[in-house]
Amino acid sequence: MAVHRFYLTYSEDKIKDPIIYTVGHKFRVVTNIRGASISDKIGIVALELEGDEEEIGKAVRWIAEQGVKVEPIEKNVIE
């Protein structure tokens, strides 16, 4: 099992879409929200995905196809 962390940036028109909920049901990944900052205009979520590398890749591509910007979080040397 692999674990990867990503920043998801939601535009105003995507903030209310249940994208994290859906990705956890559509793909064989475990979702874990590590942090979030949401306003009426923008949403930024630090999301951890755990699962098979291929399934994580499919989930990330699907999230991006929904119009959410996906950026990997670099591993912290202290971790």
Order of alpha helices (4+ residues) and beta strands (2+ residues): beta-alpha-beta-beta-alpha-beta
